Every structure is written in structure tokens, then in C-alpha cells.
């Protein structure tokens, strides 16, 4: 039977949490605040002199998204994930967006950070540039993916989504544009959103054809804005063309091979986190070192087999964005002509 040194496991567990704390914050003071104990009691737990209680472990695991399972596993083939799932009984977008904001704001505190986004679908951060697109995307998820009560037979309108949800979506965008990021795209990234718009139009879930056309125009405007970001090499808010930024803030790579899944990777030096999209907008998250190092290696291989089109690669950049705009125009022509896709 395998035996465990609980003192050693507790020290490793707390060391893993410590990695998620910026250097300018006292870990002992933060731990004392998290567990509502004295600083002296916090130091005793950090040294392993006092064992954490089950409730204290639960509090820390919940706050920092770390599972104790990984500290009892010796096999590199076993990985523990934190699962953020959509539940119609308890879910609300306010809590969902606040959770994303908390992750982004924590990430921003680290030096030498980078965020890598391999995009199978249109990154929602960018869709939030348009209030109408943001509202449509949230409405689609609620009505057709998770079947929220009252949404299945509802007609889409901006009023369908609480204004607070849209405000928080915009806050997520504002936080994201300040973070250095590397995005990997193919032409396929826009197809899911286009098909969702077309599906709603064909099912009569828009008040008029004009709503579908307006959404497609909004999508074109977002694409044009993304091209401006790629030209400059930094992100800035939609409509703020006079904004000045750091030209190391935004790297966009074009990959001709389809991206298998959407992956967001946070690299904070010694700390790494992987977020995997699953079941549309549910999220699996882990800070498991072996898994994160493996994911980083895979993403680096994808980048090596992709072409940088931000700042450099002007010819391919123009061709890529022209192709995206052309795809959107084809959808517009089908809707304007009343031609169904299937």
C-alpha cells in the first residue's frame, strides 16, 4: 500500500498556490485572510507545523482552482482539472464574466507574461467589441445550446440579454486588450458564428432580415478592426483608432491547418495554466506542470508551423483578412437573396 507524507503534500500544495501570487504580495498575510486566521497560524501551516483542515483545503482549492488530487497522484498520465460548467439552475453571466475578469486581472499582475489563444472558433473577447454581436452570442448559447427556460422559442433582440451582462462582457474586453497575447487563427474561426446567424435567420428567430444583416455588418467591422490591430501589433478598443499602444502587445499567426480545439494558455514564468474549451463554452482548467508544459510545447509547434501576420507579413495579412471579409459577404448575399444554405 502506498503511504503519503501529509506534511510534505501540504507544503507542496501551498507552494503551488504561492506560485499564483505576485511577488509583491505577502503569501502568509493573504493565506491568513483567505482562511480567517492569524498571520502566525498561517506561517505554521506554510511550514507544515499545523495541518490544514478539510474546510481550509476546500476554501483554497476553490479560490485558486487547484485540486488536491494531483498531489496524491504519482502517474504523469493522470491530470486533475477544475471544471467550470454551465448549469441552468444556478448559472448567470454576471458570475461567469466576473470569474473571467478575476483570472485576467490576476494574470496582469505577473511580469514576463504571455497568453496564447489557439482559436477554433471566433475568440469571444473580440465579439464583445459589438454590443449586438455580444448579445446575439449570449442569446444563442442560452436558447440553443443550454436551453434556458423561456429562451427556446424567444425572438432575439438586444433587450433579451441583461444590460449588466453586456457591461461585464465589455469589461472583459477592456481587460483583455491590455494583456500581451498571441493568437493563432485559420479562416474557419469565423464559420461557427456565421452559421449561427444564418441558422437563426432560417428558423425565424430574428424579427426581420435586417437583424441578420446588421450582425454580419458588425462582424465585418470587427474583422476590419482586427486587421488594424494586426497592422500595428497592439490591441486597442473598437472605434479608438487614435489609440497608441505597445507593439509587442498583439501577435497574430495564420495557420492553414484547422485548429483542433480552442485552447487558452497562460504563461506567467514559473506558473502556467491551461484552459480548454469543452461543450461549447464550458471550461476545463489546470495548472498541472506536466500537462501545461506539454500544452506549451504543442502550441509552440503550431506557432512554428504558422505564419506571423501581425506587423510583418503584410501581403499574407491582407489576403487573410480579405478572405474573411469575402466569406462574410457570401453569407450576406445568401440572406439578402433569400437563399437557404441547405
Secondary structure as GFF3:
##gff-version 3
##sequence-region A 1 342
A	DSSP	alpha_helix	6	19	.	.	.	ID=ss1
A	DSSP	alpha_helix	27	35	.	.	.	ID=ss2
A	DSSP	alpha_helix	39	47	.	.	.	ID=ss3
A	DSSP	alpha_helix	54	64	.	.	.	ID=ss4
A	DSSP	alpha_helix	69	72	.	.	.	ID=ss5
A	DSSP	beta_strand	82	84	.	.	.	ID=ss6
A	DSSP	alpha_helix	93	108	.	.	.	ID=ss7
A	DSSP	beta_strand	114	118	.	.	.	ID=ss8
A	DSSP	alpha_helix	124	127	.	.	.	ID=ss9
A	DSSP	alpha_helix	131	140	.	.	.	ID=ss10
A	DSSP	pi_helix	141	145	.	.	.	ID=ss11
A	DSSP	three_ten_helix	158	160	.	.	.	ID=ss12
A	DSSP	alpha_helix	163	176	.	.	.	ID=ss13
A	DSSP	beta_strand	181	185	.	.	.	ID=ss14
A	DSSP	three_ten_helix	187	190	.	.	.	ID=ss15
A	DSSP	alpha_helix	191	202	.	.	.	ID=ss16
A	DSSP	alpha_helix	209	232	.	.	.	ID=ss17
A	DSSP	beta_strand	250	254	.	.	.	ID=ss18
A	DSSP	beta_strand	263	268	.	.	.	ID=ss19
A	DSSP	beta_strand	271	278	.	.	.	ID=ss20
A	DSSP	beta_strand	282	286	.	.	.	ID=ss21
A	DSSP	alpha_helix	289	304	.	.	.	ID=ss22
A	DSSP	beta_strand	307	308	.	.	.	ID=ss23
A	DSSP	alpha_helix	314	336	.	.	.	ID=ss24
###
